[in-house]
Amino acid sequence: MALMLTVTGTVLAQRGTSQESPAKESSAKIRAEIARLGQSLKDNPFNNPDFPKLDDNINALLQASQGALDSGRTWSSLETLSRAMDLLNGARTVQAKGETVKSGLQAFETEWGKASVALTALDEQARRRDWSHMPAAARALAEAAQGKAIPLMDGGRGFAYATKPGDGLFYMGQAQGEEAFAAFLFALKMPTPAAPLQLRSYLPELQRLQDKTNAEFQPPKSIDLHDRFIALNSTLKLAQELDSSRAYAGALYEYLEAMRHFAMLSAAVPEAGKLAQLKTTLAEEQTRLSASKRDDSIAQIFIDRAQGWLAHPDGSASSSDELRSVQIVVEQVLPAYYAALKPAAPVQRASAKTVNLTLVRWPYT
């Protein structure tokens, strides 16, 4: 029953055992996909000197995905599985096409052109999917993956021209992996929530968070926390792109993730007393979601994460970043989720003329 609780809370219990089969079926499909990818890597390891630890990284992700699934944290399992599929598809494309593109950019363009046409067709099909039979979290994860696919494909072409043709292959494969993950999610047929989540544009929230991010981007913080700002801005960029394409489940998911990244710029590690309080509040939030008749599965994604950060399957201690993230989920991300369920508040803009400066860099890194 832990898996069903994670997916849609007590809505399933209220419906009786009729939903038990879909929940078990989706869990079995996730487990089978983890096993399939693991066996594929075992049978055909990557072992590329340009990516010396990639096989180990993929295996670690698959093990983490399996551990989360065994612990009933379905959404954490799927988030981790998406990263494994992304990397493995990148590796397989390098393996399959590496020799072909050694002859130069023309050969790469041929391969890229075919892959791009196929990916664009898949993306158009994906946009017509009916997600009404699935939890909002499944749609959110799929939309986020689809939102990354085309930019990754375009980025692969840029790398091929900037360095050498073979360098673009990995990103081509990653793009295909993101699309494959979205299709895998849609095929899971998870239990349908009783009351669907009412989605809308989150542009006002995203604009306010972007303004706050811009204000924080000042030395020395912008220098000392450069990597964190990259993660924050890339997440905001994806959220804004999803929102503009009306992929609102994905936009909400990425907005909440951007909230977490923003808070990480200044959050302190909670002390023991504070941590105990956070654990109690987290349990109360889980109870609140479980009692809800609304589809709150997007919030459940972050509760799944927080639970995983506090209790590693191997018994190891939580890192300082994990403890900080638990505090942020409880005190900022979940309140932001509930606030986002209300009608959007207008953004107040200064009447003075402004200049928008866009910094262009590699997306989603």
C-alpha contacts under 8 A as a table, 3 or more apart, distances in Angstrom:
res1	aa1	res2	aa2	distance
1	M	4	M	5.27
1	M	5	L	6.22
2	A	5	L	5.10
2	A	6	T	6.28
2	A	71	S	7.74
2	A	72	G	4.99
3	L	6	T	5.16
3	L	7	V	6.35
3	L	23	A	7.16
3	L	27	S	7.58
3	L	69	L	7.74
3	L	72	G	4.55
3	L	73	R	6.80
3	L	74	T	6.35
4	M	7	V	5.14
4	M	8	T	6.33
4	M	9	G	6.82
4	M	12	L	7.00
4	M	20	E	7.54
4	M	23	A	5.91
5	L	8	T	5.70
5	L	9	G	4.23
5	L	10	T	6.17
5	L	12	L	7.59
5	L	290	S	6.83
6	T	9	G	5.89
6	T	72	G	6.47
6	T	73	R	6.12
6	T	74	T	6.41
6	T	75	W	7.70
6	T	297	S	7.87
6	T	300	Q	6.84
6	T	304	D	7.64
7	V	74	T	6.85
7	V	75	W	7.56
7	V	135	P	7.51
7	V	191	P	7.94
7	V	297	S	6.28
7	V	300	Q	7.62
8	T	11	V	6.07
8	T	12	L	6.73
8	T	135	P	7.33
8	T	191	P	7.73
8	T	193	P	6.30
8	T	290	S	7.28
8	T	295	D	6.56
8	T	296	D	7.19
8	T	297	S	6.05
9	G	12	L	6.73
9	G	13	A	7.98
9	G	289	L	6.16
9	G	290	S	3.83
9	G	291	A	6.68
9	G	292	S	7.20
10	T	13	A	4.91
10	T	14	Q	6.23
10	T	290	S	4.79
10	T	291	A	5.68
10	T	292	S	7.24
10	T	293	K	7.72
11	V	14	Q	5.15
11	V	15	R	6.45
11	V	193	P	6.75
11	V	194	A	6.39
11	V	290	S	7.39
11	V	291	A	7.49
11	V	292	S	7.28
11	V	293	K	5.85
12	L	15	R	5.04
12	L	16	G	6.34
12	L	17	T	7.56
12	L	19	Q	6.24
12	L	20	E	7.87
12	L	191	P	7.92
12	L	193	P	7.87
13	A	16	G	5.09
13	A	17	T	7.16
15	R	18	S	6.85
15	R	19	Q	7.17
16	G	19	Q	7.00
17	T	20	E	5.17
17	T	21	S	7.97
18	S	21	S	6.91
19	Q	22	P	5.72
19	Q	23	A	6.54
19	Q	191	P	6.13
20	E	23	A	5.31
20	E	24	K	6.17
21	S	24	K	5.16
21	S	25	E	5.91
22	P	25	E	4.93
22	P	26	S	6.08
22	P	189	K	6.79
22	P	190	M	5.80
22	P	191	P	5.76
23	A	26	S	5.28
23	A	27	S	6.24
23	A	190	M	5.98
23	A	191	P	6.13
24	K	27	S	5.08
24	K	28	A	6.09
25	E	28	A	5.07
25	E	29	K	6.22
25	E	188	L	7.84
26	S	29	K	5.07
26	S	30	I	6.26
26	S	188	L	5.22
26	S	189	K	6.70
26	S	190	M	5.99
27	S	30	I	5.19
27	S	31	R	6.17
27	S	69	L	7.68
27	S	74	T	7.84
28	A	31	R	5.05
28	A	32	A	6.05
29	K	32	A	5.00
29	K	33	E	6.14
29	K	188	L	7.03
30	I	33	E	5.15
30	I	34	I	6.29
30	I	78	L	7.76
31	R	34	I	5.22
31	R	35	A	6.29
31	R	66	Q	6.96
31	R	69	L	7.78
32	A	35	A	5.06
32	A	36	R	6.03
33	E	36	R	4.95
33	E	37	L	6.17
34	I	37	L	5.38
34	I	38	G	6.17
34	I	62	L	6.06
34	I	65	S	7.53
34	I	66	Q	6.99
34	I	81	L	7.25
35	A	38	G	5.07
35	A	39	Q	6.07
36	R	39	Q	5.19
36	R	40	S	6.09
37	L	40	S	5.00
37	L	41	L	6.30
37	L	62	L	7.95
37	L	85	M	7.84
38	G	41	L	5.26
38	G	42	K	6.22
38	G	59	N	6.73
38	G	62	L	6.95
39	Q	42	K	4.92
39	Q	43	D	6.00
40	S	43	D	5.20
40	S	44	N	5.91
40	S	45	P	7.73
41	L	44	N	5.12
41	L	45	P	4.85
41	L	46	F	7.23
41	L	55	D	7.34
42	K	45	P	5.67
45	P	55	D	6.80
46	F	54	L	7.58
46	F	55	D	6.26
46	F	91	A	6.57
46	F	92	R	7.60
46	F	95	Q	7.44
47	N	51	F	7.49
47	N	52	P	6.70
47	N	54	L	7.83
47	N	55	D	6.95
48	N	51	F	5.33
48	N	52	P	6.03
49	P	52	P	4.99
51	F	54	L	5.50
52	P	55	D	7.78
53	K	56	D	5.37
53	K	57	N	6.15
54	L	57	N	4.98
54	L	58	I	6.14
54	L	87	L	7.83
55	D	58	I	5.26
55	D	59	N	6.20
56	D	59	N	5.14
56	D	60	A	6.06
57	N	60	A	5.09
57	N	61	L	6.27
58	I	61	L	5.10
58	I	62	L	6.26
58	I	84	A	5.32
58	I	87	L	6.84
58	I	88	L	6.90
59	N	62	L	5.07
59	N	63	Q	6.16
59	N	84	A	7.93
60	A	63	Q	5.12
60	A	64	A	6.13
61	L	64	A	5.02
61	L	65	S	6.06
61	L	80	T	6.04
61	L	81	L	6.84
61	L	83	R	7.30
61	L	84	A	5.75
62	L	65	S	5.00
62	L	66	Q	6.16
62	L	80	T	7.32
62	L	81	L	6.35
62	L	84	A	6.43
63	Q	66	Q	5.07
63	Q	67	G	6.10
64	A	67	G	4.97
64	A	68	A	6.14
64	A	77	S	7.26
64	A	80	T	6.99
65	S	68	A	5.23
65	S	69	L	6.25
65	S	76	S	7.09
65	S	77	S	4.17
65	S	78	L	6.82
65	S	79	E	7.91
65	S	80	T	5.35
65	S	81	L	5.71
66	Q	69	L	5.09
66	Q	70	D	6.13
66	Q	77	S	6.55
67	G	70	D	5.09
67	G	71	S	6.24
67	G	77	S	7.57
67	G	313	P	6.13
68	A	71	S	5.05
68	A	72	G	6.38
68	A	73	R	5.07
68	A	74	T	6.60
68	A	76	S	6.13
68	A	77	S	4.99
68	A	308	G	7.31
68	A	313	P	7.71
69	L	72	G	5.13
69	L	73	R	5.40
69	L	74	T	5.21
69	L	76	S	7.70
69	L	77	S	5.34
70	D	73	R	7.50
71	S	313	P	7.84
73	R	76	S	5.53
73	R	77	S	6.30
73	R	304	D	5.37
73	R	305	R	7.91
73	R	308	G	7.74
74	T	77	S	5.01
74	T	78	L	6.28
74	T	304	D	7.73
75	W	78	L	5.03
75	W	79	E	6.12
75	W	137	A	7.74
75	W	300	Q	7.65
75	W	301	I	5.40
75	W	304	D	6.67
76	S	79	E	5.06
76	S	80	T	6.19
76	S	301	I	6.59
76	S	304	D	5.95
76	S	305	R	5.95
76	S	308	G	7.95
77	S	80	T	5.33
77	S	81	L	6.05
78	L	81	L	4.86
78	L	82	S	6.11
79	E	82	S	5.28
79	E	83	R	6.84
79	E	141	L	7.50
80	T	83	R	5.30
80	T	84	A	6.51
81	L	84	A	5.04
81	L	85	M	6.18
82	S	85	M	5.15
82	S	86	D	6.11
82	S	177	G	7.96
82	S	178	E	7.11
82	S	181	F	5.98
83	R	86	D	5.02
83	R	87	L	6.30
84	A	87	L	5.31
84	A	88	L	6.02
85	M	88	L	5.15
85	M	89	N	5.93
85	M	174	Q	7.94
85	M	177	G	5.46
85	M	178	E	7.32
85	M	180	A	7.95
85	M	181	F	6.90
86	D	89	N	5.49
86	D	90	G	6.32
86	D	173	G	7.42
86	D	174	Q	4.69
86	D	175	A	7.32
86	D	176	Q	7.69
86	D	177	G	4.50
86	D	178	E	5.80
87	L	90	G	5.06
87	L	91	A	6.24
87	L	173	G	7.96
87	L	174	Q	6.16
87	L	177	G	7.56
88	L	91	A	5.04
88	L	92	R	6.13
88	L	174	Q	7.81
88	L	177	G	7.62
89	N	92	R	5.06
89	N	93	T	6.20
89	N	170	F	7.91
89	N	173	G	4.86
89	N	174	Q	5.61
89	N	176	Q	6.79
89	N	177	G	5.16
90	G	93	T	5.33
90	G	94	V	6.48
90	G	169	L	7.09
90	G	170	F	4.27
90	G	171	Y	6.12
90	G	172	M	6.75
90	G	173	G	3.78
90	G	174	Q	4.58
90	G	175	A	7.94
90	G	177	G	7.26
91	A	94	V	5.21
91	A	95	Q	6.29
91	A	170	F	6.18
91	A	173	G	7.05
92	R	95	Q	4.97
92	R	96	A	6.05
92	R	173	G	7.08
93	T	96	A	5.07
93	T	97	K	5.84
93	T	98	G	7.57
93	T	169	L	6.08
93	T	170	F	6.28
93	T	172	M	7.31
93	T	173	G	5.13
94	V	97	K	5.48
94	V	98	G	5.02
94	V	166	G	7.33
94	V	169	L	5.47
94	V	170	F	5.74
94	V	173	G	7.62
95	Q	98	G	5.70
96	A	99	E	7.70
97	K	100	T	5.16
97	K	101	V	6.41
97	K	111	E	7.97
97	K	169	L	7.39
98	G	101	V	5.71
98	G	102	K	6.61
98	G	166	G	5.97
98	G	169	L	7.47
99	E	102	K	5.39
99	E	103	S	7.98
100	T	103	S	6.76
100	T	107	A	6.73
100	T	108	F	7.75
101	V	104	G	5.75
101	V	105	L	7.04
101	V	106	Q	7.98
101	V	107	A	5.02
101	V	108	F	4.97
101	V	111	E	7.98
101	V	165	P	6.15
101	V	166	G	6.23
102	K	107	A	7.70
102	K	165	P	6.94
102	K	166	G	6.80
103	S	106	Q	7.82
103	S	107	A	6.38
104	G	107	A	5.67
104	G	108	F	6.59
104	G	165	P	6.34
105	L	108	F	4.88
105	L	109	E	5.96
105	L	160	A	7.42
105	L	161	Y	7.43
105	L	164	K	7.95
105	L	165	P	5.71
106	Q	109	E	5.03
106	Q	110	T	6.35
107	A	110	T	5.19
107	A	111	E	6.50
108	F	111	E	5.18
108	F	112	W	5.90
108	F	160	A	7.75
108	F	165	P	5.89
108	F	166	G	7.73
109	E	112	W	4.95
109	E	113	G	5.75
110	T	113	G	5.22
110	T	114	K	6.43
111	E	114	K	5.38
111	E	115	A	6.22
112	W	115	A	5.09
112	W	116	S	5.84
112	W	157	R	7.26
112	W	172	M	7.40
113	G	116	S	5.10
113	G	117	V	6.18
114	K	117	V	5.36
114	K	118	A	6.30
115	A	118	A	5.20
115	A	119	L	6.04
115	A	172	M	7.55
116	S	119	L	5.06
116	S	120	T	6.02
116	S	153	M	6.85
117	V	120	T	5.21
117	V	121	A	6.29
118	A	121	A	5.23
118	A	122	L	6.31
119	L	122	L	5.04
119	L	123	D	6.05
119	L	150	I	7.55
119	L	176	Q	6.90
119	L	179	E	7.65
120	T	123	D	5.00
120	T	124	E	6.21
120	T	150	I	7.50
121	A	124	E	5.20
121	A	125	Q	6.34
122	L	125	Q	5.07
122	L	126	A	6.09
122	L	179	E	7.53
123	D	126	A	4.97
123	D	127	R	6.34
123	D	146	Q	6.92
123	D	179	E	7.41
124	E	127	R	5.30
124	E	128	R	6.95
125	Q	128	R	5.46
125	Q	129	R	6.99
126	A	129	R	5.35
126	A	183	A	7.68
130	D	133	H	7.43
131	W	134	M	5.36
131	W	135	P	7.83
131	W	136	A	7.90
131	W	139	R	6.41
131	W	186	F	7.72
132	S	135	P	7.84
132	S	192	T	7.75
132	S	196	P	7.85
133	H	189	K	7.34
133	H	190	M	7.66
133	H	191	P	7.43
133	H	192	T	5.12
133	H	193	P	7.91
134	M	138	A	6.60
134	M	139	R	7.16
134	M	186	F	7.96
134	M	189	K	6.55
134	M	190	M	5.70
134	M	191	P	6.50
134	M	192	T	5.17
134	M	193	P	7.25
135	P	138	A	5.58
135	P	139	R	6.85
135	P	190	M	7.05
135	P	191	P	7.27
135	P	192	T	6.09
135	P	193	P	6.07
135	P	196	P	7.80
135	P	295	D	6.59
135	P	297	S	6.37
136	A	139	R	5.12
136	A	140	A	6.03
136	A	196	P	7.62
136	A	197	L	6.78
136	A	249	A	6.37
136	A	295	D	6.78
136	A	296	D	7.60
136	A	297	S	6.09
136	A	298	I	6.26
137	A	140	A	4.87
137	A	141	L	6.14
137	A	249	A	7.35
137	A	253	Y	7.97
137	A	297	S	5.14
137	A	298	I	4.58
137	A	301	I	7.13
138	A	141	L	5.33
138	A	142	A	6.16
138	A	185	L	6.33
138	A	186	F	7.49
139	R	142	A	5.09
139	R	143	E	5.97
139	R	185	L	7.92
139	R	186	F	7.76
139	R	249	A	6.27
139	R	250	G	6.97
140	A	143	E	5.19
140	A	144	A	6.10
140	A	248	Y	7.77
140	A	249	A	4.47
140	A	250	G	3.89
140	A	251	A	7.47
140	A	252	L	7.66
140	A	253	Y	6.11
140	A	298	I	7.43
141	L	144	A	5.17
141	L	145	A	6.23
141	L	182	A	7.36
141	L	250	G	6.31
141	L	253	Y	7.70
142	A	145	A	5.11
142	A	146	Q	6.17
142	A	181	F	7.08
142	A	182	A	4.26
142	A	183	A	7.58
142	A	185	L	6.56
142	A	186	F	7.67
142	A	250	G	7.42
143	E	146	Q	5.03
143	E	147	G	5.98
143	E	182	A	7.19
143	E	242	L	7.54
143	E	247	A	6.31
143	E	249	A	7.23
143	E	250	G	5.00
144	A	147	G	5.01
144	A	148	K	6.53
144	A	238	L	7.69
144	A	242	L	7.43
144	A	250	G	5.06
144	A	251	A	7.59
144	A	254	E	7.44
145	A	148	K	5.32
145	A	149	A	6.46
145	A	178	E	4.97
145	A	179	E	6.49
145	A	181	F	7.14
145	A	182	A	6.14
146	Q	149	A	5.17
146	Q	150	I	7.51
146	Q	178	E	6.25
146	Q	179	E	5.69
146	Q	182	A	6.60
147	G	150	I	6.95
147	G	151	P	7.68
147	G	238	L	6.90
147	G	241	E	7.50
147	G	242	L	6.45
148	K	151	P	5.67
148	K	152	L	6.09
148	K	175	A	7.05
148	K	178	E	7.04
148	K	238	L	7.54
148	K	364	Y	7.19
149	A	152	L	5.24
149	A	153	M	6.27
149	A	174	Q	7.49
149	A	175	A	4.21
149	A	176	Q	6.80
149	A	178	E	5.72
149	A	179	E	6.30
150	I	153	M	5.00
150	I	154	D	6.18
150	I	175	A	6.59
151	P	154	D	5.04
151	P	155	G	5.84
151	P	175	A	7.89
151	P	363	P	7.13
152	L	155	G	4.88
152	L	156	G	6.10
152	L	171	Y	5.63
152	L	172	M	6.58
152	L	174	Q	6.93
152	L	175	A	5.28
152	L	363	P	7.62
153	M	156	G	5.18
153	M	157	R	6.78
153	M	171	Y	6.13
153	M	172	M	4.89
153	M	174	Q	7.90
153	M	175	A	5.50
154	D	157	R	5.31
154	D	158	G	6.55
155	G	158	G	4.95
155	G	159	F	6.28
155	G	168	G	7.55
155	G	171	Y	6.91
155	G	362	W	7.26
156	G	159	F	5.17
156	G	160	A	6.27
156	G	167	D	7.35
156	G	168	G	3.99
156	G	169	L	6.38
156	G	170	F	7.24
156	G	171	Y	4.79
156	G	172	M	5.58
157	R	160	A	5.09
157	R	161	Y	6.53
157	R	168	G	5.58
158	G	161	Y	5.37
158	G	162	A	6.05
158	G	168	G	7.21
159	F	162	A	4.93
159	F	163	T	5.86
159	F	164	K	7.11
159	F	165	P	7.53
159	F	167	D	5.97
159	F	168	G	5.12
160	A	163	T	5.66
160	A	164	K	4.84
160	A	165	P	4.08
160	A	166	G	6.44
160	A	167	D	5.42
160	A	168	G	4.53
160	A	169	L	7.86
161	Y	164	K	6.09
161	Y	165	P	6.59
163	T	167	D	6.87
164	K	167	D	5.63
164	K	168	G	7.58
165	P	168	G	5.82
165	P	169	L	7.45
166	G	169	L	5.53
166	G	170	F	7.92
167	D	170	F	6.55
167	D	171	Y	7.98
168	G	171	Y	5.66
168	G	172	M	6.44
169	L	172	M	5.02
169	L	173	G	6.27
170	F	173	G	5.14
170	F	174	Q	6.23
171	Y	174	Q	4.85
171	Y	175	A	6.17
172	M	175	A	5.23
172	M	176	Q	6.53
173	G	176	Q	5.09
173	G	177	G	6.14
174	Q	177	G	4.84
174	Q	178	E	6.25
175	A	178	E	5.25
175	A	179	E	6.50
176	Q	179	E	5.17
176	Q	180	A	6.08
177	G	180	A	4.95
177	G	181	F	6.12
178	E	181	F	5.14
178	E	182	A	6.39
179	E	182	A	5.15
179	E	183	A	6.34
180	A	183	A	5.12
180	A	184	F	6.12
181	F	184	F	4.94
181	F	185	L	6.25
182	A	185	L	5.20
182	A	186	F	6.41
183	A	186	F	5.17
183	A	187	A	6.34
184	F	187	A	5.23
184	F	188	L	6.54
185	L	188	L	5.33
185	L	189	K	7.98
186	F	189	K	6.66
193	P	196	P	6.21
193	P	293	K	7.93
193	P	294	R	7.18
193	P	295	D	5.55
194	A	293	K	6.25
194	A	294	R	6.59
194	A	295	D	7.07
195	A	293	K	6.08
195	A	294	R	4.64
195	A	295	D	5.85
196	P	294	R	6.09
196	P	295	D	5.26
197	L	294	R	6.35
197	L	295	D	5.24
197	L	296	D	6.99
198	Q	341	L	7.38
199	L	248	Y	6.11
199	L	249	A	6.71
199	L	341	L	7.69
200	R	248	Y	6.12
201	S	204	P	7.95
201	S	243	D	6.01
201	S	246	R	7.11
201	S	248	Y	6.14
201	S	344	A	7.95
202	Y	205	E	5.46
202	Y	206	L	6.20
202	Y	243	D	6.67
202	Y	248	Y	7.47
202	Y	251	A	7.04
202	Y	252	L	6.75
202	Y	255	Y	7.95
202	Y	340	A	7.48
202	Y	344	A	7.26
203	L	206	L	4.95
203	L	207	Q	5.95
203	L	240	Q	7.03
203	L	243	D	6.80
204	P	207	Q	5.17
204	P	208	R	6.26
204	P	344	A	6.70
204	P	345	A	6.81
204	P	346	P	6.38
204	P	347	V	5.67
205	E	208	R	5.22
205	E	209	L	6.20
205	E	255	Y	7.95
205	E	340	A	7.98
205	E	344	A	7.88
206	L	209	L	5.11
206	L	210	Q	6.01
206	L	236	L	7.15
206	L	239	A	7.67
206	L	240	Q	6.91
206	L	255	Y	6.67
207	Q	210	Q	5.00
207	Q	211	D	6.15
207	Q	347	V	7.60
208	R	211	D	5.10
208	R	212	K	6.29
208	R	347	V	7.22
209	L	212	K	5.03
209	L	213	T	6.08
209	L	259	M	7.59
210	Q	213	T	4.95
210	Q	214	N	6.11
210	Q	236	L	7.28
211	D	214	N	5.13
211	D	215	A	6.27
212	K	215	A	5.11
212	K	216	E	6.31
213	T	216	E	5.12
213	T	217	F	6.27
213	T	262	F	7.11
214	N	217	F	5.21
215	A	218	Q	7.10
216	E	221	K	7.55
216	E	222	S	7.53
217	F	221	K	6.77
217	F	222	S	4.96
217	F	229	F	7.79
218	Q	221	K	5.86
218	Q	222	S	5.11
219	P	222	S	4.95
219	P	223	I	5.90
219	P	224	D	7.94
220	P	223	I	5.30
220	P	224	D	6.02
221	K	224	D	5.07
221	K	225	L	5.61
221	K	226	H	7.66
222	S	225	L	5.56
222	S	226	H	5.46
222	S	229	F	7.13
223	I	226	H	5.11
225	L	228	R	5.31
225	L	229	F	6.34
225	L	265	L	7.20
226	H	229	F	5.19
226	H	230	I	6.34
227	D	230	I	5.07
227	D	231	A	6.38
228	R	231	A	5.13
228	R	232	L	6.10
228	R	261	H	6.98
228	R	264	M	7.78
228	R	265	L	7.06
229	F	232	L	4.95
229	F	233	N	5.96
230	I	233	N	5.31
230	I	234	S	6.01
230	I	365	T	7.40
231	A	234	S	5.33
231	A	235	T	6.14
231	A	261	H	7.02
231	A	364	Y	7.48
231	A	365	T	6.59
232	L	235	T	5.26
232	L	236	L	6.21
232	L	258	A	5.59
232	L	261	H	5.25
232	L	262	F	6.26
233	N	236	L	4.97
233	N	237	K	5.98
233	N	258	A	7.85
234	S	237	K	4.99
234	S	238	L	6.26
234	S	363	P	5.91
234	S	364	Y	5.15
234	S	365	T	6.90
235	T	238	L	5.21
235	T	239	A	6.17
235	T	254	E	6.17
235	T	255	Y	7.49
235	T	257	E	7.16
235	T	258	A	5.59
235	T	364	Y	6.77
236	L	239	A	5.01
236	L	240	Q	6.11
236	L	254	E	7.06
236	L	255	Y	6.61
236	L	258	A	5.87
237	K	240	Q	5.23
237	K	241	E	6.22
238	L	241	E	5.08
238	L	242	L	6.11
238	L	251	A	7.68
238	L	254	E	7.09
238	L	364	Y	7.47
239	A	242	L	5.16
239	A	243	D	6.09
239	A	250	G	7.12
239	A	251	A	4.54
239	A	252	L	7.31
239	A	253	Y	7.90
239	A	254	E	5.08
239	A	255	Y	5.76
240	Q	243	D	5.03
240	Q	244	S	6.13
240	Q	251	A	6.83
241	E	244	S	5.16
241	E	245	S	6.38
241	E	251	A	7.91
242	L	245	S	5.18
242	L	246	R	6.24
242	L	247	A	5.00
242	L	248	Y	6.66
242	L	250	G	6.35
242	L	251	A	5.18
243	D	246	R	4.96
243	D	247	A	5.60
243	D	248	Y	5.51
243	D	250	G	7.81
243	D	251	A	5.19
244	S	247	A	7.54
247	A	250	G	5.66
247	A	251	A	6.20
248	Y	251	A	4.76
248	Y	252	L	6.06
249	A	252	L	5.29
249	A	253	Y	6.32
250	G	253	Y	5.09
250	G	254	E	6.13
251	A	254	E	5.22
251	A	255	Y	5.93
252	L	255	Y	4.99
252	L	256	L	6.23
253	Y	256	L	5.35
253	Y	257	E	6.34
253	Y	298	I	6.56
254	E	257	E	4.89
254	E	258	A	6.02
255	Y	258	A	4.98
255	Y	259	M	6.24
256	L	259	M	4.92
256	L	260	R	6.46
256	L	333	V	5.85
256	L	336	A	7.11
256	L	337	Y	6.99
257	E	260	R	5.07
257	E	261	H	6.37
257	E	333	V	7.83
258	A	261	H	4.96
258	A	262	F	6.07
259	M	262	F	5.12
259	M	263	A	6.23
259	M	332	Q	7.49
259	M	333	V	6.35
260	R	263	A	5.21
260	R	264	M	6.26
260	R	325	S	7.06
260	R	328	I	6.24
260	R	329	V	6.97
260	R	332	Q	7.60
260	R	333	V	6.43
261	H	264	M	5.12
261	H	265	L	6.99
262	F	265	L	5.59
262	F	266	S	7.99
263	A	266	S	5.90
263	A	267	A	5.92
263	A	328	I	6.65
263	A	332	Q	7.98
264	M	267	A	5.22
264	M	324	R	7.31
264	M	325	S	7.26
264	M	328	I	7.76
267	A	324	R	6.32
267	A	328	I	7.67
268	A	324	R	6.36
269	V	320	S	6.04
269	V	321	D	7.50
269	V	323	L	6.26
269	V	324	R	5.08
270	P	273	G	7.97
270	P	274	K	5.62
270	P	275	L	5.72
270	P	323	L	6.76
270	P	324	R	6.53
270	P	327	Q	7.20
271	E	274	K	5.26
271	E	275	L	5.98
272	A	275	L	5.03
272	A	276	A	6.29
273	G	276	A	5.28
273	G	277	Q	6.49
274	K	277	Q	5.09
274	K	278	L	6.21
275	L	278	L	4.93
275	L	279	K	6.23
275	L	323	L	7.91
275	L	327	Q	7.83
276	A	279	K	5.18
276	A	280	T	6.43
277	Q	280	T	5.15
277	Q	281	T	6.22
278	L	281	T	5.03
278	L	282	L	5.95
278	L	326	V	7.60
278	L	327	Q	6.51
278	L	330	V	6.95
279	K	282	L	5.04
279	K	283	A	6.25
280	T	283	A	5.20
280	T	284	E	6.31
281	T	284	E	4.94
281	T	285	E	6.14
281	T	330	V	7.17
282	L	285	E	5.00
282	L	286	Q	6.23
282	L	303	I	7.35
282	L	330	V	6.36
283	A	286	Q	5.06
283	A	287	T	6.30
284	E	287	T	5.04
284	E	288	R	6.16
285	E	288	R	4.88
285	E	289	L	6.24
286	Q	289	L	5.18
286	Q	290	S	6.08
286	Q	300	Q	7.85
286	Q	303	I	7.12
287	T	290	S	4.99
287	T	291	A	6.18
288	R	291	A	5.29
288	R	292	S	6.34
289	L	292	S	5.10
289	L	296	D	6.49
289	L	300	Q	7.48
292	S	295	D	7.60
292	S	296	D	7.50
296	D	299	A	5.51
296	D	300	Q	6.43
297	S	300	Q	4.65
297	S	301	I	6.41
298	I	301	I	5.28
298	I	302	F	7.35
299	A	302	F	5.57
299	A	303	I	6.57
299	A	334	L	6.61
299	A	337	Y	6.73
300	Q	303	I	4.89
300	Q	304	D	5.89
301	I	304	D	5.18
301	I	305	R	6.38
302	F	305	R	4.94
302	F	306	A	6.17
302	F	329	V	6.64
302	F	333	V	7.95
302	F	334	L	7.95
303	I	306	A	5.03
303	I	307	Q	6.09
303	I	329	V	7.43
304	D	307	Q	5.22
304	D	308	G	6.20
305	R	308	G	5.05
305	R	309	W	6.15
306	A	309	W	5.06
306	A	310	L	6.33
306	A	322	E	7.91
306	A	325	S	7.29
306	A	326	V	5.06
306	A	329	V	7.03
307	Q	310	L	5.25
307	Q	311	A	6.23
308	G	311	A	5.17
308	G	312	H	5.88
309	W	312	H	6.40
309	W	318	S	6.11
309	W	322	E	5.48
309	W	323	L	7.09
309	W	326	V	7.14
310	L	318	S	6.03
310	L	322	E	7.59
310	L	323	L	7.32
310	L	326	V	7.74
311	A	315	G	6.88
311	A	317	A	7.96
311	A	318	S	7.48
312	H	315	G	5.19
312	H	316	S	5.89
312	H	317	A	7.26
312	H	318	S	7.34
313	P	316	S	7.72
318	S	322	E	6.00
318	S	323	L	6.52
319	S	322	E	5.11
319	S	323	L	6.36
320	S	323	L	5.15
320	S	324	R	6.18
321	D	324	R	5.04
321	D	325	S	6.05
322	E	325	S	4.96
322	E	326	V	6.21
323	L	326	V	5.11
323	L	327	Q	6.49
324	R	327	Q	5.21
324	R	328	I	6.30
325	S	328	I	4.91
325	S	329	V	6.07
326	V	329	V	5.19
326	V	330	V	6.32
327	Q	330	V	5.31
327	Q	331	E	5.98
327	Q	332	Q	7.97
328	I	331	E	5.23
328	I	332	Q	5.20
328	I	333	V	6.24
329	V	332	Q	5.65
329	V	333	V	4.56
329	V	334	L	5.90
330	V	333	V	6.42
330	V	334	L	5.85
330	V	335	P	7.69
331	E	334	L	6.79
331	E	335	P	6.70
332	Q	335	P	5.41
332	Q	336	A	6.03
333	V	336	A	5.04
333	V	337	Y	6.20
334	L	337	Y	4.94
334	L	338	Y	6.42
335	P	338	Y	5.22
335	P	339	A	6.12
336	A	339	A	4.99
336	A	340	A	6.07
337	Y	340	A	5.10
337	Y	341	L	6.68
338	Y	341	L	5.27
338	Y	342	K	7.36
339	A	342	K	5.67
340	A	343	P	7.39
340	A	344	A	7.30
362	W	365	T	6.80
